[in-house]
Amino acid sequence: MTTIKDSVHDHISVDGVAADLLDTGPVQRLRRIAQLGTVKLVYPSANHTRFEHSLGVYHLADRALDSIGIGGVEAERVRAAALLHDIGHAPFSHNVEELVHRHTGLYHDDVSDLLVETEVGDVLEAHDLDPERIAGLIAGEGQYGQLVSGELDVDRMDYLVRDAHHTGVPYGTIDHERLVRELTFADGDLVLDEGNVQTAESLLMARALMTPTVYAHPVARISKAMLRRAVERLLATPDIDAGQVRRMDDYDLVSALRTEPATAEFAARYDRRDLFKRAVWAEYDDTPEALREADHEAVRELEAEIAERASVPADEVVLDVPGEPSMTESTSEVLVNGEIRRLGDHSPLVEGLRTAQKQQWRMGVYTVADATERVGKAAVDVLGLDVDGTLVSDVRRRVNASLDEFEAGAGR
């Protein structure tokens, strides 16, 4: 048994197959993958890694298995899946995942190849565990896969608490000990036991508050969007493909970006934290539906058109269109008077949080600091925005305002 001191869960005891997996290359690589990607450019202490998060997920899975009463080989499979659940992450975690998926067809939880073709598979087989079955659990398959990847999974419980701890933001604080203790299976579904509606709501609230404050902070979004564009340019070169990028760590990727002429400027900006600024920051209802649904190629064409109209280089305009607001946690299930109910159907908080989530949605257009005004005006025209709710930048005073406020300020 190995005991590891953790900043969130205190001491974590690692035993069995998990102890043997710890020192494999794919697991140790997670020490070099930032849990929150570029969020550390906003919160300097957010330097925690996927490795420590994976340990936390393993710990909570182990606690949940004991509480539910699952043991033997099934428990070992879940423990292995919990520790390995993030080995498919590309550098900077989710920041470039969609880009890698477009080239490889793989998301971070598609890990069959990593479990079968690496030393991880040898360790699993030495413990009489089928790598393909572990990969299925990581993807959320089967009854016990819900513990690792589902609406009430231990992954979510750990990252909310851990991200709040390392950013210093209090909103992700949840009673994860109670959440783990109250998990149970009913009709094959992972649910929270009787009397835990508020416990489930706390998970929903934590996620709803952490998203705009941490995960979708404007600076985090700008840096993430810039990183994606740089990696796209890197993949357009003949020497690196998406499969290679998928197996890099953060340091490998930054080094590749620094040495490639097509991406060296981004790398220099990243090193100096010299990021693009917001030229447009548009609300959901002010953004045309066609733009909200635009695919990758359409977005690139719009960027090029905005850049041409604003007379700036094409690589100095980034159009950032988030996906539709969603709240998967609202499908969590709880027992109420012996009946399984979805939280979204039972909790009066859910509808209010959905409304807040839509109101927090923003579409962004980013560019270099001295071009925000003309890029903002060009973007409003090209994108067909309802300008009343659109944010533009007055670069003379370095302030952001709605168009009405912007015009009023210009007359002062």
DATARA-V429747 format. One record per pair of residues at least 24 apart in sequence whose ideal C-beta (glycine too) atoms are under 10 Angstrom apart, sorted by the first residue. I is the first residue (numbers start at 0). J is the second residue. If there is no record, write none. Layout:
BEGIN
i: (I,I)
j: (J,J)
END
This chain:
BEGIN
i: (3,3,3,3,5,5,5,5,5,5,6,6,6,6,6,6,7,7,7,7,7,7,7,7,7,7,7,7,7,7,7,8,8,8,8,8,8,8,8,8,8,8,8,9,10,11,11,11,11,11,11,11,12,12,12,13,13,13,13,13,13,14,14,14,15,15,15,15,15,15,16,16,16,16,16,16,16,16,16,16,16,16,16,16,17,17,17,17,17,17,17,17,17,17,17,17,17,17,18,18,18,19,19,19,19,19,19,19,20,20,20,20,20,20,20,20,20,20,20,20,21,21,21,21,21,21,22,22,23,23,23,23,23,23,23,23,23,24,24,24,24,25,25,25,25,25,25,25,25,25,25,25,25,26,26,26,26,26,26,26,26,26,26,26,27,28,28,28,28,28,28,28,29,29,29,29,29,29,29,29,29,30,31,31,31,31,31,31,32,32,32,32,32,32,32,32,32,32,32,32,33,33,33,33,33,33,33,34,34,34,34,34,34,34,34,34,34,35,35,35,35,35,35,35,35,35,35,35,35,36,36,36,36,36,36,36,36,36,36,36,36,36,36,37,37,37,37,37,37,37,37,37,37,37,37,37,37,37,37,37,38,38,38,38,38,38,38,38,38,38,38,38,38,38,38,39,39,39,39,40,40,40,40,40,40,40,40,40,41,41,41,41,41,41,41,41,41,41,41,42,42,42,42,42,42,42,42,42,42,43,43,44,44,44,44,45,45,45,45,45,45,45,45,45,46,47,47,47,47,47,47,48,48,48,48,48,49,49,49,49,49,49,49,49,49,50,50,51,51,51,52,52,52,52,52,52,52,52,53,53,53,53,53,53,53,53,53,54,54,54,55,55,55,55,55,55,55,55,55,56,56,56,56,56,56,56,56,56,56,56,56,56,56,56,56,57,57,57,57,57,57,58,58,58,58,59,59,59,59,59,59,59,59,59,59,59,59,59,60,60,60,60,60,60,60,60,60,60,61,61,62,62,62,62,62,62,62,62,63,63,63,63,63,63,63,63,63,63,63,63,64,64,64,64,64,65,65,66,66,66,66,66,66,67,67,67,67,67,67,67,67,68,68,69,69,69,69,72,72,72,73,73,73,73,74,75,75,75,75,75,76,76,76,76,76,76,76,76,76,76,76,76,77,77,77,77,77,77,77,78,78,78,79,79,79,79,79,79,79,79,79,79,79,79,80,80,80,80,80,80,80,80,80,80,80,80,80,80,80,80,80,81,81,81,81,81,81,81,81,81,82,82,82,83,83,83,83,83,83,83,83,83,83,83,83,84,84,84,84,84,84,84,84,84,84,84,84,85,85,85,85,86,86,86,86,86,86,87,87,87,87,87,87,87,87,87,88,88,89,89,89,89,89,89,89,89,89,90,90,90,90,90,90,90,90,90,90,90,90,90,91,91,91,91,91,91,91,91,91,91,92,92,93,93,94,94,94,94,94,94,94,94,94,94,95,95,95,95,95,95,95,95,95,95,95,95,95,96,96,97,97,97,98,98,98,98,98,98,98,98,98,98,99,99,99,99,99,99,100,100,101,101,101,101,102,102,102,102,102,102,102,103,103,103,103,103,104,105,105,105,106,107,107,108,108,108,108,108,108,108,109,109,109,110,110,110,110,111,111,111,112,112,113,113,113,117,141,142,142,142,142,143,143,144,145,145,145,145,145,145,145,146,146,146,146,149,149,149,149,149,149,150,150,150,150,150,150,150,150,150,150,150,150,150,150,151,151,151,151,151,151,151,151,151,151,151,151,151,151,151,151,152,152,152,153,153,153,155,155,155,155,155,155,156,156,156,158,158,158,159,159,159,159,159,159,159,160,162,162,162,162,163,163,163,163,163,165,166,166,166,166,168,168,168,168,168,169,169,169,169,170,170,170,170,170,170,170,170,170,170,171,171,171,171,171,171,171,171,172,172,172,172,173,173,173,173,173,173,173,174,174,174,175,175,175,177,178,181,181,183,185,185,185,185,185,185,186,186,188,188,189,189,190,190,190,190,190,190,190,190,190,191,191,191,191,191,191,192,192,193,193,193,193,193,194,194,194,195,195,195,196,196,196,196,196,196,196,196,197,197,197,198,198,199,199,199,199,199,199,199,199,199,199,200,200,200,200,200,200,200,200,200,200,200,201,202,202,202,203,203,203,203,203,203,203,203,203,203,203,204,204,204,205,206,206,206,206,206,206,207,207,207,207,207,207,207,207,207,207,207,208,208,210,210,210,210,210,211,211,211,211,211,211,215,215,215,215,217,217,217,217,217,217,217,217,217,217,218,218,218,220,220,220,220,220,220,220,220,221,221,221,221,221,221,221,221,222,222,222,222,222,222,223,224,224,224,224,224,224,224,224,224,225,225,225,225,225,225,225,225,225,226,226,226,226,226,226,226,227,227,228,228,228,228,228,228,228,228,228,228,229,229,229,229,229,229,229,229,229,229,229,229,229,230,230,230,230,231,231,231,231,232,232,232,232,232,232,232,232,233,233,233,233,233,233,234,235,235,235,236,236,236,261,262,264,264,265,268,273,273,274,274,274,275,275,275,275,275,275,275,275,275,275,275,275,275,276,276,276,276,276,276,276,276,276,276,276,276,276,277,277,277,277,277,277,277,277,277,277,277,277,277,278,278,278,278,278,278,278,278,278,278,278,278,278,278,278,278,278,278,278,278,278,278,278,278,278,278,278,279,279,279,279,279,279,279,279,279,279,279,279,279,279,279,279,279,279,279,279,279,279,279,279,280,280,280,280,280,280,280,280,280,280,280,280,280,280,281,281,281,281,281,281,281,281,281,281,281,281,281,281,281,281,282,282,282,282,282,282,282,282,282,282,282,282,282,283,283,283,283,283,283,283,283,283,283,283,284,284,284,284,284,284,285,285,285,285,285,285,285,285,285,285,285,286,286,286,286,286,286,286,286,286,286,286,287,287,287,287,287,289,289,290,290,290,290,290,290,290,291,291,291,291,291,291,292,292,292,293,293,293,294,300,301,301,301,301,302,302,302,302,303,304,304,304,304,304,305,305,305,305,305,305,305,305,305,305,305,305,306,306,306,306,306,306,307,307,308,308,308,308,308,308,308,309,309,309,309,309,309,309,309,309,309,309,309,309,310,310,310,310,311,311,311,311,311,311,311,312,312,312,315,315,315,315,315,316,316,316,316,316,316,316,316,317,317,317,317,317,318,318,318,318,318,318,318,319,319,319,319,319,320,320,320,320,320,321,321,321,321,321,322,323,323,324,324,324,324,324,324,324,324,325,325,326,326,326,328,329,361,361,361,362,363,364,364,364,366,367,368,368,368,369,370,371,371,372,375,375,376)
j: (51,54,57,58,51,54,55,58,157,161,47,51,55,161,164,165,47,51,52,54,55,58,59,157,160,161,162,163,164,165,175,51,54,55,57,58,59,62,157,160,161,175,176,58,58,51,54,55,57,58,59,61,57,58,61,54,57,58,61,78,82,61,75,78,61,74,75,78,79,126,72,75,76,78,79,82,83,122,123,125,126,127,128,133,53,54,57,58,60,61,75,78,79,81,82,83,122,126,78,82,122,79,119,121,122,123,125,126,53,57,78,79,82,83,86,118,119,122,123,126,50,53,54,57,82,122,118,122,83,86,117,118,119,120,121,122,123,86,117,118,119,83,85,86,87,110,113,114,117,118,119,120,246,50,53,54,82,83,85,86,117,118,119,122,248,86,88,90,246,247,248,251,53,54,82,83,85,86,88,92,248,248,90,247,248,249,250,251,85,86,88,89,90,91,92,247,248,249,250,252,88,90,91,92,94,248,249,85,88,91,92,93,157,158,161,162,165,91,92,93,94,158,161,162,165,166,213,214,219,88,90,91,92,93,94,95,96,214,219,222,223,226,249,91,92,94,216,218,219,220,221,222,223,224,225,226,249,269,272,274,91,92,94,162,165,166,213,214,215,216,218,219,220,222,223,165,166,219,222,216,218,219,221,222,223,269,272,274,166,212,213,216,217,218,219,220,221,222,272,162,165,166,167,168,212,213,216,218,219,166,167,164,165,166,167,161,162,164,165,166,167,168,213,219,165,158,161,162,164,165,166,85,92,165,248,249,84,85,86,88,92,107,158,248,249,82,85,157,161,165,84,85,92,154,157,158,161,162,81,82,83,84,85,86,88,154,157,81,82,157,81,153,154,156,157,158,160,161,175,80,81,82,83,84,85,146,147,152,153,154,155,156,157,158,161,81,82,83,84,153,157,82,153,157,179,146,152,153,154,155,156,157,160,175,176,178,179,182,84,143,146,147,152,153,154,156,157,179,153,179,153,156,175,176,178,179,180,182,146,151,152,153,156,178,179,180,181,182,183,189,143,146,153,179,182,179,180,179,180,181,182,183,192,143,146,179,180,182,183,184,189,183,184,142,143,146,184,126,127,128,136,141,142,143,143,123,126,127,128,133,123,126,128,129,132,133,135,136,141,143,144,147,133,136,143,144,146,147,153,128,133,147,114,119,122,123,126,128,130,132,133,136,137,147,110,114,128,132,133,134,135,136,137,138,139,140,143,144,146,147,148,136,137,146,147,148,152,153,154,157,119,133,147,110,113,114,119,122,123,130,133,134,136,137,147,108,110,133,136,137,138,139,147,148,152,153,154,110,137,154,158,110,113,114,117,119,137,111,112,113,114,134,137,138,245,246,245,248,230,241,244,245,246,247,248,249,252,226,230,244,245,246,247,248,249,250,251,252,253,255,222,223,226,227,230,247,248,249,252,253,223,249,214,223,219,222,223,224,225,226,227,230,249,252,223,226,227,229,230,231,233,234,241,244,245,247,252,227,245,227,295,322,226,227,228,230,231,233,234,241,244,295,230,234,241,242,244,245,241,245,231,234,241,295,231,234,240,241,242,244,245,240,241,242,244,245,241,241,242,245,138,137,245,134,137,138,139,147,148,154,134,137,138,134,135,137,138,135,137,138,242,245,137,245,246,246,187,184,187,188,189,184,189,189,182,184,187,188,189,190,332,179,182,184,189,188,189,327,330,331,332,188,189,190,199,202,203,327,328,329,330,331,332,341,342,178,179,181,182,188,189,190,191,199,202,328,330,331,332,333,342,182,189,331,178,179,182,202,205,206,327,328,331,182,202,205,206,209,214,201,202,205,206,208,209,213,205,205,209,213,214,205,208,209,212,213,213,209,212,213,216,208,209,212,213,216,205,208,209,212,204,205,206,207,208,209,210,211,212,213,202,204,205,206,208,209,212,213,201,205,208,209,198,201,202,203,204,205,206,198,201,202,201,202,205,201,202,333,334,334,332,333,334,337,338,339,332,339,332,339,331,332,331,332,333,334,335,339,340,341,342,331,332,333,334,335,342,333,334,333,334,335,336,337,333,334,335,333,334,335,333,334,335,340,342,345,346,348,333,346,348,331,333,328,329,331,332,333,341,342,345,346,348,328,329,331,333,342,345,346,347,348,349,352,348,328,331,342,326,327,328,329,331,342,343,346,348,349,352,328,348,352,328,326,327,328,329,352,356,326,328,329,348,349,351,352,353,355,356,359,352,355,324,326,355,356,359,355,356,358,359,360,361,321,359,360,361,274,276,277,280,319,361,363,365,390,399,272,274,277,277,280,317,319,321,361,363,365,274,275,276,277,317,319,363,365,268,269,272,274,275,365,319,274,275,317,318,319,320,363,364,365,265,268,269,274,275,314,317,319,365,252,253,256,262,265,266,269,317,319,262,265,275,299,302,314,316,317,319,365,253,255,256,259,261,262,263,264,265,266,268,269,314,255,256,262,265,261,262,295,299,256,259,260,261,262,264,265,314,258,259,261,262,265,266,262,259,261,262,260,261,262,314,314,314,315,314,367,367,368,365,367,368,315,316,317,319,363,364,365,366,367,368,370,371,374,365,366,367,368,369,370,371,374,375,392,394,397,399,319,361,363,364,365,366,371,374,375,390,391,392,399,305,309,316,317,318,363,364,365,366,367,368,370,371,372,373,374,375,376,377,378,379,389,390,391,392,394,399,305,318,319,361,362,363,364,365,366,371,374,375,376,377,378,379,382,384,386,389,390,391,392,402,319,361,362,363,364,365,375,388,389,390,391,392,399,401,320,360,361,362,363,364,378,379,382,384,385,386,388,389,390,391,357,358,359,360,361,362,384,385,387,388,389,390,401,321,323,324,356,357,358,359,360,361,362,388,357,358,360,385,387,388,361,362,379,382,384,385,386,387,388,389,390,320,321,360,361,362,382,383,384,385,388,389,362,382,383,384,385,382,383,318,320,362,381,382,383,384,320,321,322,323,360,362,320,322,323,318,320,382,320,381,364,378,381,382,364,366,378,381,381,377,378,380,381,382,364,366,373,374,375,376,377,378,379,380,381,382,366,370,374,377,378,381,377,381,373,374,376,377,378,380,381,364,366,370,371,372,373,374,375,376,377,378,380,381,370,373,374,377,366,367,369,370,373,374,377,366,367,370,365,366,367,370,374,364,365,366,367,370,374,377,378,363,364,365,366,374,362,363,364,365,378,381,382,361,362,363,364,365,361,362,363,364,382,359,360,361,362,363,360,357,360,353,354,355,356,357,358,359,360,353,356,352,353,356,352,353,388,389,390,389,390,389,390,391,392,394,392,394,397,394,394,397,399,405,402,405,402)
END
